[in-house]
Amino acid sequence: MNKLSKNSIPKLGRKINQLKKKISRNEINGDMEKVEFRKMRIKKIQNQIDEILKKKKKKTL
């Protein structure tokens, strides 16, 4: 896995927003094939963001 830094949080946030838009478009079209996979990806990205923030808090303590 590549190194995560505080600077990568905005990029990850944009990726989450892209996935949410794709999910909503697929739900409207009735194509539910990839929705669960995209939701799983969103959770994975959110966990990465949490990991970055935890590292940041540990460094300040």
N, C-alpha and C positions, 0 to 999 in steps of 0.2 A: 504494500500500500504506500502511496506517496505521502510525503510529509505534509501535515496539515498545519497551517498557521492562521493567525488572527486575520490576515489579509484575505484568506480564502472564504470567509464567512459570507460576504456579499455574493460571490459567485455561486455558492451553495444555495443561498436564498433564492437567487434567480432561477436556479435549476428546479427548486421546489415549486416555484410559481409556474414554470413551464409545464411541469408534470400535472399540476392541479388543473391547468387550462385544458390539457389533453384529456384528462379524466372527464371534465365537464362536457367537452365536445363529444366524447364517446358515449356518455350517458344519454345525451340528447339524441344521438344517432341510433342508439340501441345496440351499439357494438361493445359488449361487456367483456370481450375476450381478454384485453390487456389491462383492464382497470385494476384488478387485484395485484398484478405485478407492479404497476405504477405506484399503488399505495404502499407496497412493500419498499420500493425504492425511496419514497418520501420518508418513511420511518428510518431507513438506513442513513439518509442524508441528515435527518434531524439528530440522530445519535452521533454522527460525526461532529455536528455543530456543538452538541453538549460536551463532547470530549475536548474540543478546542477550548471551550469556556472553562472547563474544570482545570485544564492545564494552566490557563491564564490565572485563575484564582490561586492555584498552588504556588505559582511563582511570586505572587504579590504577598503571600503570607510569610 
